[in-house]
Amino acid sequence: MKSSKEVLKYHTRKSIFKSNESVCKCIPEISKIVVFIRATESIKILLSKK
């Protein structure tokens, strides 16, 4: 049997890893949004120059 402290450590590591994994999945989506916003900003600038 593992001690309760060891079990707790294992579970916290697991949950930290899971949260990091979900963050990694979100990053590409966020970068897509940022690129889209930048693109719309540059289009607005180009249109206002005409």
C-alpha positions as protocol buffer text, in pm:
chain_id: "A"
residue {
  index: 1
  type: MET
  ca { x: 0 y: 0 z: 0 }
}
residue {
  index: 2
  type: LYS
  ca { x: 116 y: 348 z: -84 }
}
residue {
  index: 3
  type: SER
  ca { x: 101 y: 615 z: 181 }
}
residue {
  index: 4
  type: SER
  ca { x: -169 y: 879 z: 147 }
}
residue {
  index: 5
  type: LYS
  ca { x: 97 y: 1144 z: 76 }
}
residue {
  index: 6
  type: GLU
  ca { x: 234 y: 945 z: -218 }
}
residue {
  index: 7
  type: VAL
  ca { x: -116 y: 895 z: -358 }
}
residue {
  index: 8
  type: LEU
  ca { x: -185 y: 1267 z: -323 }
}
residue {
  index: 9
  type: LYS
  ca { x: 139 y: 1355 z: -504 }
}
residue {
  index: 10
  type: TYR
  ca { x: 51 y: 1116 z: -787 }
}
residue {
  index: 11
  type: HIS
  ca { x: -298 y: 1262 z: -830 }
}
residue {
  index: 12
  type: THR
  ca { x: -178 y: 1624 z: -823 }
}
residue {
  index: 13
  type: ARG
  ca { x: 84 y: 1543 z: -1087 }
}
residue {
  index: 14
  type: LYS
  ca { x: -182 y: 1377 z: -1300 }
}
residue {
  index: 15
  type: SER
  ca { x: -422 y: 1671 z: -1272 }
}
residue {
  index: 16
  type: ILE
  ca { x: -142 y: 1922 z: -1346 }
}
residue {
  index: 17
  type: PHE
  ca { x: -49 y: 1720 z: -1655 }
}
residue {
  index: 18
  type: LYS
  ca { x: -413 y: 1710 z: -1770 }
}
residue {
  index: 19
  type: SER
  ca { x: -455 y: 2086 z: -1726 }
}
residue {
  index: 20
  type: ASN
  ca { x: -131 y: 2147 z: -1920 }
}
residue {
  index: 21
  type: GLU
  ca { x: -259 y: 1919 z: -2196 }
}
residue {
  index: 22
  type: SER
  ca { x: -583 y: 2117 z: -2228 }
}
residue {
  index: 23
  type: VAL
  ca { x: -385 y: 2444 z: -2237 }
}
residue {
  index: 24
  type: CYS
  ca { x: -172 y: 2302 z: -2519 }
}
residue {
  index: 25
  type: LYS
  ca { x: -489 y: 2216 z: -2712 }
}
residue {
  index: 26
  type: CYS
  ca { x: -616 y: 2572 z: -2664 }
}
residue {
  index: 27
  type: ILE
  ca { x: -298 y: 2750 z: -2780 }
}
residue {
  index: 28
  type: PRO
  ca { x: -346 y: 2684 z: -3155 }
}
residue {
  index: 29
  type: GLU
  ca { x: -704 y: 2811 z: -3133 }
}
residue {
  index: 30
  type: ILE
  ca { x: -592 y: 3127 z: -2954 }
}
residue {
  index: 31
  type: SER
  ca { x: -315 y: 3190 z: -3208 }
}
residue {
  index: 32
  type: LYS
  ca { x: -568 y: 3150 z: -3492 }
}
residue {
  index: 33
  type: ILE
  ca { x: -787 y: 3415 z: -3330 }
}
residue {
  index: 34
  type: VAL
  ca { x: -489 y: 3650 z: -3282 }
}
residue {
  index: 35
  type: VAL
  ca { x: -386 y: 3607 z: -3648 }
}
residue {
  index: 36
  type: PHE
  ca { x: -745 y: 3673 z: -3757 }
}
residue {
  index: 37
  type: ILE
  ca { x: -763 y: 3991 z: -3547 }
}
residue {
  index: 38
  type: ARG
  ca { x: -430 y: 4114 z: -3688 }
}
residue {
  index: 39
  type: ALA
  ca { x: -547 y: 4040 z: -4041 }
}
residue {
  index: 40
  type: THR
  ca { x: -870 y: 4236 z: -3992 }
}
residue {
  index: 41
  type: GLU
  ca { x: -672 y: 4526 z: -3842 }
}
residue {
  index: 42
  type: SER
  ca { x: -437 y: 4539 z: -4141 }
}
residue {
  index: 43
  type: ILE
  ca { x: -732 y: 4519 z: -4383 }
}
residue {
  index: 44
  type: LYS
  ca { x: -896 y: 4813 z: -4203 }
}
residue {
  index: 45
  type: ILE
  ca { x: -573 y: 5014 z: -4236 }
}
residue {
  index: 46
  type: LEU
  ca { x: -547 y: 4930 z: -4607 }
}
residue {
  index: 47
  type: LEU
  ca { x: -910 y: 5028 z: -4667 }
}
residue {
  index: 48
  type: SER
  ca { x: -874 y: 5356 z: -4478 }
}
residue {
  index: 49
  type: LYS
  ca { x: -568 y: 5451 z: -4689 }
}
residue {
  index: 50
  type: LYS
  ca { x: -763 y: 5427 z: -5016 }
}
